[in-house]
């Protein structure tokens, strides 16, 4: 599963903090990147999404797409 998320508005410092937290504690790999002034995350599990929501409740997360890989 891949969950594509637009994050923010958010500062680059806060996004870096979020990325470092996810690298340390997320149960599965993720990717964080910027396109122009918009931050994005690609998560690979619902557990990672729930962890992110619990740890950073003040950050706006806009789920753009969920892609399910074949089993």
N, CA, C and O atoms as a Tripos MOL2 file, in Angstrom:
@<TRIPOS>MOLECULE
protein
  284   283    71     0     0
PROTEIN
NO_CHARGES

@<TRIPOS>ATOM
      1 N           0.8460   -1.1700    0.0000 N.3       1 UNK1
      2 CA          0.0000    0.0000    0.0000 C.3       1 UNK1
      3 C           0.8930    1.2340    0.0000 C.2       1 UNK1
      4 O           1.8950    1.2910    0.7130 O.2       1 UNK1
      5 N           0.5210    2.2060   -0.7980 N.am      2 UNK2
      6 CA          1.1910    3.5040   -0.7950 C.3       2 UNK2
      7 C           0.1240    4.5570   -0.5350 C.2       2 UNK2
      8 O          -0.9030    4.5980   -1.2130 O.2       2 UNK2
      9 N           0.3770    5.4070    0.4530 N.am      3 UNK3
     10 CA         -0.5480    6.4870    0.8010 C.3       3 UNK3
     11 C           0.1600    7.7970    0.4750 C.2       3 UNK3
     12 O           1.1770    8.1230    1.0870 O.2       3 UNK3
     13 N          -0.3730    8.5450   -0.4850 N.am      4 UNK4
     14 CA          0.2010    9.8280   -0.8790 C.3       4 UNK4
     15 C          -0.4980   10.9400   -0.1170 C.2       4 UNK4
     16 O          -1.7260   11.0200   -0.0980 O.2       4 UNK4
     17 N           0.3000   11.8010    0.5140 N.am      5 UNK5
     18 CA         -0.2370   12.8350    1.3940 C.3       5 UNK5
     19 C           0.4120   14.1820    1.0870 C.2       5 UNK5
     20 O           1.6340   14.2730    0.9650 O.2       5 UNK5
     21 N          -0.4040   15.2220    0.9630 N.am      6 UNK6
     22 CA          0.0890   16.5960    0.9400 C.3       6 UNK6
     23 C           0.0920   17.0730    2.3900 C.2       6 UNK6
     24 O          -0.8860   16.8790    3.1120 O.2       6 UNK6
     25 N           1.1670   17.6850    2.8080 N.am      7 UNK7
     26 CA          1.3480   18.0860    4.2040 C.3       7 UNK7
     27 C           1.3480   19.6040    4.2980 C.2       7 UNK7
     28 O           1.9970   20.2940    3.5110 O.2       7 UNK7
     29 N           0.6020   20.1090    5.2840 N.am      8 UNK8
     30 CA          0.7600   21.5220    5.5860 C.3       8 UNK8
     31 C          -0.3900   22.4070    5.1820 C.2       8 UNK8
     32 O          -1.4680   21.9550    4.7980 O.2       8 UNK8
     33 N          -0.1110   23.6770    5.2860 N.am      9 UNK9
     34 CA          1.1710   24.3680    5.1800 C.3       9 UNK9
     35 C           2.1080   24.0310    6.3430 C.2       9 UNK9
     36 O           1.6810   23.8620    7.4850 O.2       9 UNK9
     37 N           3.4030   23.9400    6.0100 N.am     10 UNK10
     38 CA          4.3970   23.5010    6.9780 C.3      10 UNK10
     39 C           5.7480   24.1250    6.6120 C.2      10 UNK10
     40 O           6.0500   24.3170    5.4340 O.2      10 UNK10
     41 N           6.5480   24.4360    7.6210 N.am     11 UNK11
     42 CA          7.8820   24.9720    7.3590 C.3      11 UNK11
     43 C           8.8340   23.8360    6.9940 C.2      11 UNK11
     44 O           8.5750   22.6760    7.3120 O.2      11 UNK11
     45 N           9.9090   24.1670    6.3410 N.am     12 UNK12
     46 CA         10.9100   23.1490    5.9830 C.3      12 UNK12
     47 C          11.5280   22.5390    7.2360 C.2      12 UNK12
     48 O          11.8380   21.3470    7.2440 O.2      12 UNK12
     49 N          11.7120   23.3190    8.2860 N.am     13 UNK13
     50 CA         12.2730   22.7920    9.5260 C.3      13 UNK13
     51 C          11.3280   21.7750   10.1620 C.2      13 UNK13
     52 O          11.7600   20.7020   10.5840 O.2      13 UNK13
     53 N          10.0380   22.1110   10.2310 N.am     14 UNK14
     54 CA          9.0640   21.1860   10.8130 C.3      14 UNK14
     55 C           8.9630   19.9180    9.9690 C.2      14 UNK14
     56 O           8.8600   18.8180   10.5110 O.2      14 UNK14
     57 N           8.9910   20.0680    8.6420 N.am     15 UNK15
     58 CA          8.9390   18.8930    7.7740 C.3      15 UNK15
     59 C          10.1750   18.0280    7.9830 C.2      15 UNK15
     60 O          10.0780   16.8000    7.9710 O.2      15 UNK15
     61 N          11.3230   18.6420    8.1730 N.am     16 UNK16
     62 CA         12.5390   17.8850    8.4430 C.3      16 UNK16
     63 C          12.4140   17.1320    9.7690 C.2      16 UNK16
     64 O          12.8110   15.9700    9.8620 O.2      16 UNK16
     65 N          11.8630   17.7880   10.7950 N.am     17 UNK17
     66 CA         11.6420   17.1280   12.0880 C.3      17 UNK17
     67 C          10.7000   15.9330   11.9330 C.2      17 UNK17
     68 O          10.9470   14.8640   12.4920 O.2      17 UNK17
     69 N           9.6300   16.1200   11.1780 N.am     18 UNK18
     70 CA          8.6690   15.0540   10.9390 C.3      18 UNK18
     71 C           9.3420   13.8870   10.2020 C.2      18 UNK18
     72 O           9.1390   12.7230   10.5480 O.2      18 UNK18
     73 N          10.1350   14.2130    9.1940 N.am     19 UNK19
     74 CA         10.8450   13.1820    8.4230 C.3      19 UNK19
     75 C          11.8150   12.3960    9.3170 C.2      19 UNK19
     76 O          11.8760   11.1690    9.2360 O.2      19 UNK19
     77 N          12.5580   13.0900   10.1560 N.am     20 UNK20
     78 CA         13.4910   12.4180   11.0670 C.3      20 UNK20
     79 C          12.7460   11.5220   12.0600 C.2      20 UNK20
     80 O          13.1880   10.4110   12.3530 O.2      20 UNK20
     81 N          11.6350   12.0030   12.5650 N.am     21 UNK21
     82 CA         10.8290   11.1930   13.4870 C.3      21 UNK21
     83 C          10.3580    9.9150   12.7910 C.2      21 UNK21
     84 O          10.4730    8.8190   13.3400 O.2      21 UNK21
     85 N           9.8310   10.0700   11.5880 N.am     22 UNK22
     86 CA          9.3330    8.9020   10.8630 C.3      22 UNK22
     87 C          10.4580    7.9320   10.5270 C.2      22 UNK22
     88 O          10.2520    6.7190   10.5530 O.2      22 UNK22
     89 N          11.6410    8.4470   10.2120 N.am     23 UNK23
     90 CA         12.7720    7.5490    9.9420 C.3      23 UNK23
     91 C          13.1360    6.7370   11.1720 C.2      23 UNK23
     92 O          13.5510    5.5840   11.0580 O.2      23 UNK23
     93 N          12.9830    7.3280   12.3360 N.am     24 UNK24
     94 CA         13.3420    6.6420   13.5790 C.3      24 UNK24
     95 C          12.2680    5.6780   14.0670 C.2      24 UNK24
     96 O          12.5960    4.6250   14.6150 O.2      24 UNK24
     97 N          10.9920    6.0130   13.8830 N.am     25 UNK25
     98 CA          9.9310    5.2620   14.5510 C.3      25 UNK25
     99 C           8.8910    4.6090   13.6370 C.2      25 UNK25
    100 O           8.1000    3.7920   14.1070 O.2      25 UNK25
    101 N           8.8740    4.9410   12.3760 N.am     26 UNK26
    102 CA          7.8650    4.3630   11.4910 C.3      26 UNK26
    103 C           8.1230    2.8720   11.2910 C.2      26 UNK26
    104 O           9.2690    2.4550   11.1240 O.2      26 UNK26
    105 N           7.0560    2.0700   11.3070 N.am     27 UNK27
    106 CA          7.2360    0.6230   11.1490 C.3      27 UNK27
    107 C           7.6360    0.2100    9.7300 C.2      27 UNK27
    108 O           8.1420   -0.8950    9.5330 O.2      27 UNK27
    109 N           7.4200    1.0630    8.7590 N.am     28 UNK28
    110 CA          7.7240    0.7510    7.3580 C.3      28 UNK28
    111 C           8.4030    1.9520    6.7130 C.2      28 UNK28
    112 O           8.3490    3.0580    7.2510 O.2      28 UNK28
    113 N           9.0420    1.7430    5.5630 N.am     29 UNK29
    114 CA          9.7010    2.8550    4.8590 C.3      29 UNK29
    115 C           8.7070    3.9400    4.4380 C.2      29 UNK29
    116 O           7.5090    3.6930    4.2980 O.2      29 UNK29
    117 N           9.2340    5.1310    4.2420 N.am     30 UNK30
    118 CA          8.4240    6.2450    3.7580 C.3      30 UNK30
    119 C           9.3210    7.1350    2.9090 C.2      30 UNK30
    120 O          10.5360    6.9430    2.8580 O.2      30 UNK30
    121 N           8.7120    8.1060    2.2460 N.am     31 UNK31
    122 CA          9.4700    9.0780    1.4850 C.3      31 UNK31
    123 C           8.8780   10.4570    1.7610 C.2      31 UNK31
    124 O           7.6590   10.6190    1.8070 O.2      31 UNK31
    125 N           9.7460   11.4440    1.9430 N.am     32 UNK32
    126 CA          9.3240   12.8330    2.1470 C.3      32 UNK32
    127 C          10.0090   13.6790    1.0800 C.2      32 UNK32
    128 O          11.1980   13.5100    0.8120 O.2      32 UNK32
    129 N           9.2450   14.6000    0.4680 N.am     33 UNK33
    130 CA          9.8350   15.4420   -0.5650 C.3      33 UNK33
    131 C           9.0230   16.7190   -0.7310 C.2      33 UNK33
    132 O           7.9030   16.8400   -0.2340 O.2      33 UNK33
    133 N           9.6180   17.6630   -1.4400 N.am     34 UNK34
    134 CA          8.9830   18.9450   -1.7400 C.3      34 UNK34
    135 C           8.7910   19.0680   -3.2450 C.2      34 UNK34
    136 O           9.6270   18.6030   -4.0190 O.2      34 UNK34
    137 N           7.7080   19.6850   -3.6580 N.am     35 UNK35
    138 CA          7.4800   20.1070   -5.0390 C.3      35 UNK35
    139 C           7.0620   21.5690   -4.9500 C.2      35 UNK35
    140 O           5.9730   21.8910   -4.4730 O.2      35 UNK35
    141 N           7.9370   22.4390   -5.4120 N.am     36 UNK36
    142 CA          7.7700   23.8780   -5.2350 C.3      36 UNK36
    143 C           7.6780   24.1680   -3.7350 C.2      36 UNK36
    144 O           8.6150   23.8600   -3.0000 O.2      36 UNK36
    145 N           6.5780   24.7490   -3.2660 N.am     37 UNK37
    146 CA          6.4390   25.0720   -1.8450 C.3      37 UNK37
    147 C           5.5270   24.0940   -1.1020 C.2      37 UNK37
    148 O           5.1060   24.3750    0.0200 O.2      37 UNK37
    149 N           5.2220   22.9580   -1.7100 N.am     38 UNK38
    150 CA          4.3410   21.9770   -1.0960 C.3      38 UNK38
    151 C           5.1290   20.7480   -0.6470 C.2      38 UNK38
    152 O           5.9000   20.1770   -1.4180 O.2      38 UNK38
    153 N           4.9250   20.3480    0.6150 N.am     39 UNK39
    154 CA          5.5560   19.1420    1.1470 C.3      39 UNK39
    155 C           4.6390   17.9450    0.9260 C.2      39 UNK39
    156 O           3.4160   18.0570    1.0030 O.2      39 UNK39
    157 N           5.2540   16.7990    0.6510 N.am     40 UNK40
    158 CA          4.5140   15.5630    0.4260 C.3      40 UNK40
    159 C           5.1650   14.4150    1.1870 C.2      40 UNK40
    160 O           6.3700   14.4180    1.4400 O.2      40 UNK40
    161 N           4.3500   13.4480    1.5400 N.am     41 UNK41
    162 CA          4.8160   12.1940    2.1230 C.3      41 UNK41
    163 C           4.2240   11.0460    1.3250 C.2      41 UNK41
    164 O           3.0940   11.1160    0.8440 O.2      41 UNK41
    165 N           5.0090    9.9920    1.1980 N.am     42 UNK42
    166 CA          4.5030    8.7170    0.7180 C.3      42 UNK42
    167 C           4.7440    7.7110    1.8300 C.2      42 UNK42
    168 O           5.8870    7.4130    2.1760 O.2      42 UNK42
    169 N           3.6710    7.1970    2.3780 N.am     43 UNK43
    170 CA          3.7530    6.2070    3.4460 C.3      43 UNK43
    171 C           3.3970    4.8380    2.8780 C.2      43 UNK43
    172 O           2.6760    4.7350    1.8850 O.2      43 UNK43
    173 N           3.9050    3.7980    3.5110 N.am     44 UNK44
    174 CA          3.6580    2.4490    2.9990 C.3      44 UNK44
    175 C           2.8370    1.5910    3.9590 C.2      44 UNK44
    176 O           2.7530    0.3730    3.7960 O.2      44 UNK44
    177 N           2.2360    2.2300    4.9570 N.am     45 UNK45
    178 CA          1.3750    1.4640    5.8660 C.3      45 UNK45
    179 C           0.4020    2.3890    6.5830 C.2      45 UNK45
    180 O           0.6750    3.5730    6.7840 O.2      45 UNK45
    181 N          -0.7290    1.8280    6.9590 N.am     46 UNK46
    182 CA         -1.6960    2.5770    7.7620 C.3      46 UNK46
    183 C          -1.1350    2.8460    9.1540 C.2      46 UNK46
    184 O          -1.4610    3.8640    9.7660 O.2      46 UNK46
    185 N          -0.3000    1.9500    9.6560 N.am     47 UNK47
    186 CA          0.3300    2.1460   10.9670 C.3      47 UNK47
    187 C           1.1770    3.4140   10.9740 C.2      47 UNK47
    188 O           1.1690    4.1620   11.9520 O.2      47 UNK47
    189 N           1.9020    3.6560    9.8940 N.am     48 UNK48
    190 CA          2.7180    4.8680    9.7940 C.3      48 UNK48
    191 C           1.8350    6.1170    9.7880 C.2      48 UNK48
    192 O           2.1780    7.1270   10.4030 O.2      48 UNK48
    193 N           0.7100    6.0460    9.1000 N.am     49 UNK49
    194 CA         -0.2230    7.1760    9.0660 C.3      49 UNK49
    195 C          -0.7830    7.4570   10.4560 C.2      49 UNK49
    196 O          -0.8570    8.6130   10.8730 O.2      49 UNK49
    197 N          -1.1730    6.4180   11.1700 N.am     50 UNK50
    198 CA         -1.7050    6.5900   12.5260 C.3      50 UNK50
    199 C          -0.6340    7.1430   13.4700 C.2      50 UNK50
    200 O          -0.9340    7.9860   14.3150 O.2      50 UNK50
    201 N           0.5960    6.6830   13.3360 N.am     51 UNK51
    202 CA          1.7030    7.1920   14.1460 C.3      51 UNK51
    203 C           1.9070    8.6820   13.8860 C.2      51 UNK51
    204 O           2.0820    9.4670   14.8180 O.2      51 UNK51
    205 N           1.8830    9.0520   12.6380 N.am     52 UNK52
    206 CA          2.0620   10.4500   12.2450 C.3      52 UNK52
    207 C           0.9480   11.3290   12.8180 C.2      52 UNK52
    208 O           1.2190   12.4070   13.3480 O.2      52 UNK52
    209 N          -0.2930   10.8760   12.7140 N.am     53 UNK53
    210 CA         -1.4280   11.6350   13.2510 C.3      53 UNK53
    211 C          -1.3380   11.7800   14.7690 C.2      53 UNK53
    212 O          -1.6710   12.8340   15.3110 O.2      53 UNK53
    213 N          -0.8920   10.7380   15.4520 N.am     54 UNK54
    214 CA         -0.7890   10.7850   16.9140 C.3      54 UNK54
    215 C           0.3450   11.6960   17.3760 C.2      54 UNK54
    216 O           0.1950   12.4290   18.3530 O.2      54 UNK54
    217 N           1.4690   11.6530   16.6820 N.am     55 UNK55
    218 CA          2.6400   12.4180   17.1140 C.3      55 UNK55
    219 C           2.5860   13.8820   16.6860 C.2      55 UNK55
    220 O           3.1290   14.7490   17.3700 O.2      55 UNK55
    221 N           1.9370   14.1590   15.5640 N.am     56 UNK56
    222 CA          1.8670   15.5230   15.0260 C.3      56 UNK56
    223 C           0.4130   15.9050   14.7500 C.2      56 UNK56
    224 O           0.0590   16.1460   13.5960 O.2      56 UNK56
    225 N          -0.4380   15.9670   15.7750 N.am     57 UNK57
    226 CA         -1.8700   16.2200   15.5390 C.3      57 UNK57
    227 C          -2.1630   17.6070   14.9710 C.2      57 UNK57
    228 O          -3.2130   17.8130   14.3620 O.2      57 UNK57
    229 N          -1.2590   18.5510   15.1610 N.am     58 UNK58
    230 CA         -1.5110   19.9150   14.6940 C.3      58 UNK58
    231 C          -1.1950   20.1030   13.2140 C.2      58 UNK58
    232 O          -1.5610   21.1270   12.6370 O.2      58 UNK58
    233 N          -0.5300   19.1480   12.5950 N.am     59 UNK59
    234 CA         -0.1500   19.2740   11.1850 C.3      59 UNK59
    235 C          -1.2910   18.7740   10.2980 C.2      59 UNK59
    236 O          -1.8550   17.7030   10.5250 O.2      59 UNK59
    237 N          -1.6120   19.5780    9.2850 N.am     60 UNK60
    238 CA         -2.6650   19.2060    8.3480 C.3      60 UNK60
    239 C          -2.1410   18.1400    7.3830 C.2      60 UNK60
    240 O          -1.0970   18.3110    6.7540 O.2      60 UNK60
    241 N          -2.8810   17.0460    7.2800 N.am     61 UNK61
    242 CA         -2.5490   15.9640    6.3560 C.3      61 UNK61
    243 C          -3.7050   15.7920    5.3810 C.2      61 UNK61
    244 O          -4.8420   15.5590    5.7930 O.2      61 UNK61
    245 N          -3.4170   15.9060    4.0980 N.am     62 UNK62
    246 CA         -4.4340   15.7910    3.0590 C.3      62 UNK62
    247 C          -4.1240   14.5510    2.2320 C.2      62 UNK62
    248 O          -3.2140   14.5610    1.4030 O.2      62 UNK62
    249 N          -4.8830   13.4800    2.4610 N.am     63 UNK63
    250 CA         -4.6370   12.2380    1.7290 C.3      63 UNK63
    251 C          -5.0750   12.4350    0.2850 C.2      63 UNK63
    252 O          -6.2290   12.7620    0.0080 O.2      63 UNK63
    253 N          -4.1320   12.2300   -0.6260 N.am     64 UNK64
    254 CA         -4.3950   12.4290   -2.0490 C.3      64 UNK64
    255 C          -4.7890   11.1380   -2.7400 C.2      64 UNK64
    256 O          -5.6290   11.1350   -3.6400 O.2      64 UNK64
    257 N          -4.1770   10.0360   -2.3130 N.am     65 UNK65
    258 CA         -4.3840    8.7790   -3.0160 C.3      65 UNK65
    259 C          -3.9200    7.6180   -2.1450 C.2      65 UNK65
    260 O          -2.9840    7.7540   -1.3560 O.2      65 UNK65
    261 N          -4.5760    6.4930   -2.2950 N.am     66 UNK66
    262 CA         -4.1410    5.2380   -1.6780 C.3      66 UNK66
    263 C          -4.0410    4.2130   -2.7900 C.2      66 UNK66
    264 O          -5.0130    3.9560   -3.5020 O.2      66 UNK66
    265 N          -2.8620    3.6290   -2.9360 N.am     67 UNK67
    266 CA         -2.6540    2.6210   -3.9600 C.3      67 UNK67
    267 C          -2.3760    1.2960   -3.2810 C.2      67 UNK67
    268 O          -1.5050    1.2040   -2.4160 O.2      67 UNK67
    269 N          -3.1060    0.2840   -3.6660 N.am     68 UNK68
    270 CA         -2.9290   -1.0330   -3.0750 C.3      68 UNK68
    271 C          -2.1580   -1.9060   -4.0390 C.2      68 UNK68
    272 O          -2.5460   -2.0660   -5.1960 O.2      68 UNK68
    273 N          -1.0670   -2.4690   -3.5600 N.am     69 UNK69
    274 CA         -0.2900   -3.3610   -4.4150 C.3      69 UNK69
    275 C          -0.9050   -4.7520   -4.3830 C.2      69 UNK69
    276 O          -1.5150   -5.1400   -3.3870 O.2      69 UNK69
    277 N          -0.7480   -5.5030   -5.4650 N.am     70 UNK70
    278 CA         -1.3260   -6.8490   -5.4790 C.3      70 UNK70
    279 C          -0.6670   -7.7500   -4.4540 C.2      70 UNK70
    280 O           0.5270   -7.6300   -4.1830 O.2      70 UNK70
    281 N          -1.4540   -8.6520   -3.8860 N.am     71 UNK71
    282 CA         -0.9380   -9.5740   -2.8590 C.3      71 UNK71
    283 C          -0.1920  -10.7140   -3.4840 C.2      71 UNK71
    284 O           0.3110  -11.5850   -2.7740 O.2      71 UNK71
@<TRIPOS>BOND
     1     1     2 1
     2     2     3 1
     3     3     4 2
     4     3     5 am
     5     5     6 1
     6     6     7 1
     7     7     8 2
     8     7     9 am
     9     9    10 1
    10    10    11 1
    11    11    12 2
    12    11    13 am
    13    13    14 1
    14    14    15 1
    15    15    16 2
    16    15    17 am
    17    17    18 1
    18    18    19 1
    19    19    20 2
    20    19    21 am
    21    21    22 1
    22    22    23 1
    23    23    24 2
    24    23    25 am
    25    25    26 1
    26    26    27 1
    27    27    28 2
    28    27    29 am
    29    29    30 1
    30    30    31 1
    31    31    32 2
    32    31    33 am
    33    33    34 1
    34    34    35 1
    35    35    36 2
    36    35    37 am
    37    37    38 1
    38    38    39 1
    39    39    40 2
    40    39    41 am
    41    41    42 1
    42    42    43 1
    43    43    44 2
    44    43    45 am
    45    45    46 1
    46    46    47 1
    47    47    48 2
    48    47    49 am
    49    49    50 1
    50    50    51 1
    51    51    52 2
    52    51    53 am
    53    53    54 1
    54    54    55 1
    55    55    56 2
    56    55    57 am
    57    57    58 1
    58    58    59 1
    59    59    60 2
    60    59    61 am
    61    61    62 1
    62    62    63 1
    63    63    64 2
    64    63    65 am
    65    65    66 1
    66    66    67 1
    67    67    68 2
    68    67    69 am
    69    69    70 1
    70    70    71 1
    71    71    72 2
    72    71    73 am
    73    73    74 1
    74    74    75 1
    75    75    76 2
    76    75    77 am
    77    77    78 1
    78    78    79 1
    79    79    80 2
    80    79    81 am
    81    81    82 1
    82    82    83 1
    83    83    84 2
    84    83    85 am
    85    85    86 1
    86    86    87 1
    87    87    88 2
    88    87    89 am
    89    89    90 1
    90    90    91 1
    91    91    92 2
    92    91    93 am
    93    93    94 1
    94    94    95 1
    95    95    96 2
    96    95    97 am
    97    97    98 1
    98    98    99 1
    99    99   100 2
   100    99   101 am
   101   101   102 1
   102   102   103 1
   103   103   104 2
   104   103   105 am
   105   105   106 1
   106   106   107 1
   107   107   108 2
   108   107   109 am
   109   109   110 1
   110   110   111 1
   111   111   112 2
   112   111   113 am
   113   113   114 1
   114   114   115 1
   115   115   116 2
   116   115   117 am
   117   117   118 1
   118   118   119 1
   119   119   120 2
   120   119   121 am
   121   121   122 1
   122   122   123 1
   123   123   124 2
   124   123   125 am
   125   125   126 1
   126   126   127 1
   127   127   128 2
   128   127   129 am
   129   129   130 1
   130   130   131 1
   131   131   132 2
   132   131   133 am
   133   133   134 1
   134   134   135 1
   135   135   136 2
   136   135   137 am
   137   137   138 1
   138   138   139 1
   139   139   140 2
   140   139   141 am
   141   141   142 1
   142   142   143 1
   143   143   144 2
   144   143   145 am
   145   145   146 1
   146   146   147 1
   147   147   148 2
   148   147   149 am
   149   149   150 1
   150   150   151 1
   151   151   152 2
   152   151   153 am
   153   153   154 1
   154   154   155 1
   155   155   156 2
   156   155   157 am
   157   157   158 1
   158   158   159 1
   159   159   160 2
   160   159   161 am
   161   161   162 1
   162   162   163 1
   163   163   164 2
   164   163   165 am
   165   165   166 1
   166   166   167 1
   167   167   168 2
   168   167   169 am
   169   169   170 1
   170   170   171 1
   171   171   172 2
   172   171   173 am
   173   173   174 1
   174   174   175 1
   175   175   176 2
   176   175   177 am
   177   177   178 1
   178   178   179 1
   179   179   180 2
   180   179   181 am
   181   181   182 1
   182   182   183 1
   183   183   184 2
   184   183   185 am
   185   185   186 1
   186   186   187 1
   187   187   188 2
   188   187   189 am
   189   189   190 1
   190   190   191 1
   191   191   192 2
   192   191   193 am
   193   193   194 1
   194   194   195 1
   195   195   196 2
   196   195   197 am
   197   197   198 1
   198   198   199 1
   199   199   200 2
   200   199   201 am
   201   201   202 1
   202   202   203 1
   203   203   204 2
   204   203   205 am
   205   205   206 1
   206   206   207 1
   207   207   208 2
   208   207   209 am
   209   209   210 1
   210   210   211 1
   211   211   212 2
   212   211   213 am
   213   213   214 1
   214   214   215 1
   215   215   216 2
   216   215   217 am
   217   217   218 1
   218   218   219 1
   219   219   220 2
   220   219   221 am
   221   221   222 1
   222   222   223 1
   223   223   224 2
   224   223   225 am
   225   225   226 1
   226   226   227 1
   227   227   228 2
   228   227   229 am
   229   229   230 1
   230   230   231 1
   231   231   232 2
   232   231   233 am
   233   233   234 1
   234   234   235 1
   235   235   236 2
   236   235   237 am
   237   237   238 1
   238   238   239 1
   239   239   240 2
   240   239   241 am
   241   241   242 1
   242   242   243 1
   243   243   244 2
   244   243   245 am
   245   245   246 1
   246   246   247 1
   247   247   248 2
   248   247   249 am
   249   249   250 1
   250   250   251 1
   251   251   252 2
   252   251   253 am
   253   253   254 1
   254   254   255 1
   255   255   256 2
   256   255   257 am
   257   257   258 1
   258   258   259 1
   259   259   260 2
   260   259   261 am
   261   261   262 1
   262   262   263 1
   263   263   264 2
   264   263   265 am
   265   265   266 1
   266   266   267 1
   267   267   268 2
   268   267   269 am
   269   269   270 1
   270   270   271 1
   271   271   272 2
   272   271   273 am
   273   273   274 1
   274   274   275 1
   275   275   276 2
   276   275   277 am
   277   277   278 1
   278   278   279 1
   279   279   280 2
   280   279   281 am
   281   281   282 1
   282   282   283 1
   283   283   284 2
@<TRIPOS>SUBSTRUCTURE
     1 UNK1         2 RESIDUE 1 A UNK
     2 UNK2         6 RESIDUE 1 A UNK
     3 UNK3        10 RESIDUE 1 A UNK
     4 UNK4        14 RESIDUE 1 A UNK
     5 UNK5        18 RESIDUE 1 A UNK
     6 UNK6        22 RESIDUE 1 A UNK
     7 UNK7        26 RESIDUE 1 A UNK
     8 UNK8        30 RESIDUE 1 A UNK
     9 UNK9        34 RESIDUE 1 A UNK
    10 UNK10       38 RESIDUE 1 A UNK
    11 UNK11       42 RESIDUE 1 A UNK
    12 UNK12       46 RESIDUE 1 A UNK
    13 UNK13       50 RESIDUE 1 A UNK
    14 UNK14       54 RESIDUE 1 A UNK
    15 UNK15       58 RESIDUE 1 A UNK
    16 UNK16       62 RESIDUE 1 A UNK
    17 UNK17       66 RESIDUE 1 A UNK
    18 UNK18       70 RESIDUE 1 A UNK
    19 UNK19       74 RESIDUE 1 A UNK
    20 UNK20       78 RESIDUE 1 A UNK
    21 UNK21       82 RESIDUE 1 A UNK
    22 UNK22       86 RESIDUE 1 A UNK
    23 UNK23       90 RESIDUE 1 A UNK
    24 UNK24       94 RESIDUE 1 A UNK
    25 UNK25       98 RESIDUE 1 A UNK
    26 UNK26      102 RESIDUE 1 A UNK
    27 UNK27      106 RESIDUE 1 A UNK
    28 UNK28      110 RESIDUE 1 A UNK
    29 UNK29      114 RESIDUE 1 A UNK
    30 UNK30      118 RESIDUE 1 A UNK
    31 UNK31      122 RESIDUE 1 A UNK
    32 UNK32      126 RESIDUE 1 A UNK
    33 UNK33      130 RESIDUE 1 A UNK
    34 UNK34      134 RESIDUE 1 A UNK
    35 UNK35      138 RESIDUE 1 A UNK
    36 UNK36      142 RESIDUE 1 A UNK
    37 UNK37      146 RESIDUE 1 A UNK
    38 UNK38      150 RESIDUE 1 A UNK
    39 UNK39      154 RESIDUE 1 A UNK
    40 UNK40      158 RESIDUE 1 A UNK
    41 UNK41      162 RESIDUE 1 A UNK
    42 UNK42      166 RESIDUE 1 A UNK
    43 UNK43      170 RESIDUE 1 A UNK
    44 UNK44      174 RESIDUE 1 A UNK
    45 UNK45      178 RESIDUE 1 A UNK
    46 UNK46      182 RESIDUE 1 A UNK
    47 UNK47      186 RESIDUE 1 A UNK
    48 UNK48      190 RESIDUE 1 A UNK
    49 UNK49      194 RESIDUE 1 A UNK
    50 UNK50      198 RESIDUE 1 A UNK
    51 UNK51      202 RESIDUE 1 A UNK
    52 UNK52      206 RESIDUE 1 A UNK
    53 UNK53      210 RESIDUE 1 A UNK
    54 UNK54      214 RESIDUE 1 A UNK
    55 UNK55      218 RESIDUE 1 A UNK
    56 UNK56      222 RESIDUE 1 A UNK
    57 UNK57      226 RESIDUE 1 A UNK
    58 UNK58      230 RESIDUE 1 A UNK
    59 UNK59      234 RESIDUE 1 A UNK
    60 UNK60      238 RESIDUE 1 A UNK
    61 UNK61      242 RESIDUE 1 A UNK
    62 UNK62      246 RESIDUE 1 A UNK
    63 UNK63      250 RESIDUE 1 A UNK
    64 UNK64      254 RESIDUE 1 A UNK
    65 UNK65      258 RESIDUE 1 A UNK
    66 UNK66      262 RESIDUE 1 A UNK
    67 UNK67      266 RESIDUE 1 A UNK
    68 UNK68      270 RESIDUE 1 A UNK
    69 UNK69      274 RESIDUE 1 A UNK
    70 UNK70      278 RESIDUE 1 A UNK
    71 UNK71      282 RESIDUE 1 A UNK
